[in-house]
């Protein structure tokens, strides 16, 4: 049964063991990384709640209004997402999902292929296409809304071409790096051939933006099962309040300056643009 709505959960890396040494990577670069044990407990909760994990065809059907309904008391379906192309997402999360037949979306930053902590081309090619959808997360992970139109076009077209050459199939899903999407970015993305665009907005899907603005909530190291359970029923009230409070300094400073200041306040030595350098 395809639900008529869904919640999208966003992960980054899934690492073995309770802790993992990421070397000089700062806290904001690993804030959305969880242990494999925690991740498996999240999957347990999703299964107990009886929520289907939608694959690409299920996502399309739901967004097109072809869902048959979630049923009384069952709540929305779930879409699981992994951004950046971290090796643990491919090596730890994908097998855990495959064991349960749960679908997921992996959004790859193609410029990170083979770098330390990131999956290589062969690892991404090896993801089971019957369960896992591979999409683009740009080439360099730069904030798209801060680039020229030509720069946005290059990021999105080059990453899509690289993934399609690797996989031998069409790539039509895009996750916007850092959620830096505006009307210009969305227009160029659609023109570049992306049918489904995932953002960092909060909410239950489908929303007003439909397939060009799929909302997601980020799962952090600190996310407990009670919070996850609240999200699974579509309750983002606390997160909306927090986002509204953070929107004021972000708007005043600008997204790029705000991002840098946030990293300084977190006590990082290196900026996000540099931690991924080879």
C-alpha positions as CSV (number, residue, x, y, z in Angstrom):
1,X,0.0,0.0,0.0
2,X,1.3,3.4,-1.0
3,X,0.6,6.0,1.7
4,X,-0.9,9.4,0.7
5,X,1.8,11.3,2.6
6,X,5.3,10.6,4.0
7,X,8.0,12.0,6.3
8,X,11.6,12.1,5.0
9,X,14.4,11.4,7.5
10,X,17.9,12.7,6.6
11,X,21.1,10.9,7.7
12,X,24.7,11.5,6.7
13,X,27.1,8.9,7.9
14,X,26.4,5.7,9.9
15,X,29.6,4.5,11.6
16,X,30.5,1.2,13.3
17,X,30.9,1.4,17.1
18,X,29.6,3.9,19.6
19,X,32.2,6.5,18.5
20,X,34.3,7.0,15.4
21,X,37.5,8.9,14.9
22,X,36.9,11.4,12.1
23,X,40.3,13.0,12.5
24,X,40.2,16.8,12.0
25,X,36.6,17.0,10.9
26,X,34.8,19.4,13.1
27,X,31.6,18.9,15.0
28,X,29.3,20.5,12.5
29,X,30.6,18.2,9.8
30,X,29.7,15.1,11.9
31,X,26.6,16.4,13.8
32,X,24.3,14.3,11.7
33,X,26.3,11.1,12.0
34,X,24.9,8.2,14.0
35,X,26.3,4.9,15.2
36,X,25.2,1.7,13.4
37,X,23.6,0.5,16.7
38,X,21.5,3.7,16.9
39,X,20.6,3.4,13.3
40,X,19.4,-0.1,13.7
41,X,17.3,0.9,16.7
42,X,15.7,3.6,14.4
43,X,14.9,0.9,11.9
44,X,13.4,-1.2,14.6
45,X,11.1,1.7,15.6
46,X,10.0,2.3,12.0
47,X,9.2,-1.4,11.6
48,X,7.2,-1.5,14.9
49,X,5.2,1.5,13.8
50,X,4.3,-0.3,10.6
51,X,5.6,2.5,8.4
52,X,6.5,1.6,4.8
53,X,9.8,2.9,3.5
54,X,9.1,4.3,0.0
55,X,11.3,3.6,-2.9
56,X,11.5,5.8,-6.0
57,X,8.3,4.5,-7.6
58,X,6.5,4.8,-4.2
59,X,7.7,8.3,-3.8
60,X,6.5,9.2,-7.3
61,X,3.1,7.7,-6.7
62,X,2.6,9.4,-3.4
63,X,3.7,12.8,-4.8
64,X,1.4,12.3,-7.8
65,X,-1.6,11.8,-5.5
66,X,-1.8,8.1,-6.3
67,X,-1.4,6.9,-2.8
68,X,-4.2,4.7,-1.3
69,X,-4.1,6.4,2.1
70,X,-2.1,5.7,5.3
71,X,-5.0,4.0,7.0
72,X,-6.4,4.9,10.4
73,X,-3.8,5.2,13.1
74,X,-0.9,4.2,10.8
75,X,0.5,7.7,10.0
76,X,2.6,8.7,7.1
77,X,5.1,6.6,5.2
78,X,8.9,7.1,5.5
79,X,11.6,8.1,3.0
80,X,15.1,7.5,4.2
81,X,17.9,9.8,2.8
82,X,21.6,9.8,3.1
83,X,23.5,12.9,1.9
84,X,27.1,13.5,0.8
85,X,28.2,9.9,0.0
86,X,29.9,8.9,3.3
87,X,31.4,5.5,3.2
88,X,29.5,4.3,6.4
89,X,26.2,5.2,4.8
90,X,27.0,2.7,2.0
91,X,29.0,0.2,4.0
92,X,26.9,0.1,7.2
93,X,23.5,1.6,6.6
94,X,22.8,0.0,3.2
95,X,23.4,-3.6,4.4
96,X,21.2,-3.0,7.5
97,X,18.5,-1.7,5.2
98,X,18.9,-4.6,2.7
99,X,18.4,-7.1,5.5
100,X,14.9,-5.8,6.1
101,X,14.1,-5.0,2.5
102,X,13.9,-1.2,3.3
103,X,14.4,1.3,0.5
104,X,16.5,4.5,0.7
105,X,17.9,7.4,-1.3
106,X,21.6,8.1,-1.4
107,X,22.6,11.6,-2.6
108,X,26.2,11.7,-3.7
109,X,28.6,14.6,-3.9
110,X,30.6,13.4,-6.9
111,X,33.7,15.5,-6.1
112,X,34.1,13.5,-2.8
113,X,34.5,10.1,-4.5
114,X,37.3,8.2,-3.0
115,X,38.3,10.8,-0.4
116,X,38.9,9.8,3.2
117,X,35.7,8.7,4.9
118,X,33.8,8.8,1.6
119,X,32.6,5.9,-0.7
120,X,34.4,5.2,-3.9
121,X,32.8,4.8,-7.3
122,X,32.6,1.0,-7.1
123,X,30.9,1.1,-3.8
124,X,28.2,3.5,-5.0
125,X,27.8,1.4,-8.2
126,X,27.3,-1.7,-6.0
127,X,24.2,-0.3,-4.3
128,X,21.2,-2.5,-5.1
129,X,19.0,-0.5,-7.6
130,X,16.0,-2.5,-6.7
131,X,16.1,-1.0,-3.2
132,X,18.3,2.1,-3.4
133,X,18.0,5.2,-5.5
134,X,21.1,7.2,-6.2
135,X,20.7,11.0,-6.6
136,X,22.9,14.0,-6.9
137,X,24.2,16.3,-4.2
138,X,26.3,18.4,-6.5
139,X,30.0,18.2,-7.3
140,X,31.7,20.3,-4.6
141,X,28.9,20.7,-1.9
142,X,29.0,24.5,-2.3
143,X,25.9,26.5,-1.4
144,X,24.1,26.7,-4.8
145,X,22.2,29.9,-4.0
146,X,25.5,31.7,-3.6
147,X,26.8,30.7,-7.1
148,X,26.2,32.3,-10.5
149,X,23.6,30.7,-12.7
150,X,26.4,29.2,-14.8
151,X,28.0,27.8,-11.6
152,X,24.7,26.2,-10.5
153,X,24.3,24.7,-13.9
154,X,27.8,23.3,-13.9
155,X,27.4,21.8,-10.4
156,X,24.1,20.1,-11.3
157,X,24.8,19.0,-14.8
158,X,28.3,17.7,-14.2
159,X,27.3,15.7,-11.1
160,X,24.3,14.2,-12.9
161,X,26.4,13.2,-15.9
162,X,29.1,11.7,-13.7
163,X,26.5,9.6,-11.8
164,X,24.7,8.5,-15.0
165,X,28.0,7.4,-16.6
166,X,28.8,5.4,-13.4
167,X,25.4,3.8,-13.0
168,X,24.3,3.4,-16.6
169,X,20.8,4.7,-15.8
170,X,19.0,8.0,-15.5
171,X,19.5,10.1,-12.3
172,X,16.5,12.3,-11.6
173,X,16.7,13.1,-7.9
174,X,18.6,16.0,-6.3
175,X,19.4,16.9,-2.7
176,X,20.3,20.6,-2.4
177,X,23.6,21.0,-0.4
178,X,22.9,22.8,2.8
179,X,19.3,23.4,1.8
180,X,20.5,26.5,-0.1
181,X,17.6,26.6,-2.5
182,X,15.8,29.6,-4.0
183,X,13.7,30.1,-7.1
184,X,16.7,30.4,-9.3
185,X,18.3,27.2,-8.1
186,X,15.0,25.3,-8.4
187,X,14.4,26.5,-11.9
188,X,18.0,25.6,-13.1
189,X,17.7,22.2,-11.4
190,X,14.4,21.4,-13.2
191,X,16.0,22.5,-16.5
192,X,19.0,20.2,-15.8
193,X,16.7,17.2,-15.7
194,X,15.9,16.8,-12.0
195,X,12.3,15.7,-11.4
196,X,12.4,15.4,-7.6
197,X,14.3,18.0,-5.5
198,X,14.9,17.4,-1.8
199,X,15.4,20.3,0.6
200,X,16.0,21.0,4.3
201,X,12.5,22.4,4.9
202,X,10.4,20.9,7.7
203,X,7.1,19.2,7.2
204,X,5.1,16.3,6.0
205,X,5.1,15.6,2.2
206,X,3.6,16.3,-0.2
207,X,3.7,20.0,0.7
208,X,2.9,23.1,-1.2
209,X,6.1,22.8,-3.3
210,X,5.3,19.2,-4.3
211,X,8.1,17.3,-6.0
212,X,10.3,20.4,-6.3
213,X,10.5,20.9,-2.6
214,X,10.5,17.7,-0.7
215,X,10.8,18.4,3.1
216,X,13.2,16.5,5.3
217,X,14.2,16.5,9.0
218,X,17.8,15.8,9.9
219,X,18.6,12.9,12.3
220,X,21.4,13.9,14.7
221,X,23.7,12.0,17.1
222,X,21.5,13.4,19.9
223,X,18.1,12.3,18.3
224,X,16.4,9.9,20.7
225,X,13.7,7.4,20.0
226,X,11.0,9.6,21.5
227,X,11.9,12.4,19.1
228,X,12.0,10.0,16.2
229,X,8.6,8.6,17.2
230,X,7.2,12.1,17.2
231,X,8.5,12.8,13.7
232,X,7.1,9.5,12.4
233,X,3.6,10.9,13.2
234,X,4.4,14.2,11.5
235,X,4.9,16.3,14.6
236,X,7.7,18.9,14.0
237,X,6.3,21.5,16.4
238,X,9.5,21.8,18.4
239,X,11.7,21.9,15.4
240,X,9.6,24.6,13.8
241,X,10.0,26.8,16.9
242,X,13.8,26.3,16.9
243,X,14.0,27.0,13.1
244,X,12.0,30.2,13.5
245,X,14.4,31.4,16.2
246,X,17.5,30.6,14.1
247,X,16.0,32.2,11.0
248,X,16.5,35.7,12.5
249,X,20.3,35.7,12.8
250,X,20.6,33.7,9.6
251,X,18.6,36.3,7.7
252,X,20.5,39.2,9.1
253,X,24.0,37.6,8.6
254,X,23.3,35.8,5.3
255,X,23.4,32.0,5.0
256,X,27.2,31.8,4.3
257,X,28.3,34.1,7.1
258,X,25.9,32.5,9.5
259,X,27.3,29.0,8.6
260,X,30.8,30.2,9.3
261,X,29.9,31.9,12.6
262,X,28.1,28.7,13.7
263,X,31.2,26.6,13.2
264,X,33.3,29.1,15.2
265,X,30.9,29.0,18.0
266,X,31.1,25.2,18.0
267,X,34.8,25.5,18.5
268,X,36.0,24.3,15.2
269,X,39.5,24.9,13.8
270,X,38.6,24.2,10.2
271,X,35.7,25.5,8.0
272,X,33.3,23.2,6.2
273,X,34.6,24.2,2.9
274,X,38.1,22.9,3.9
275,X,37.4,19.8,5.9
276,X,36.6,17.8,2.8
277,X,39.8,18.6,1.0
278,X,41.9,15.5,0.1
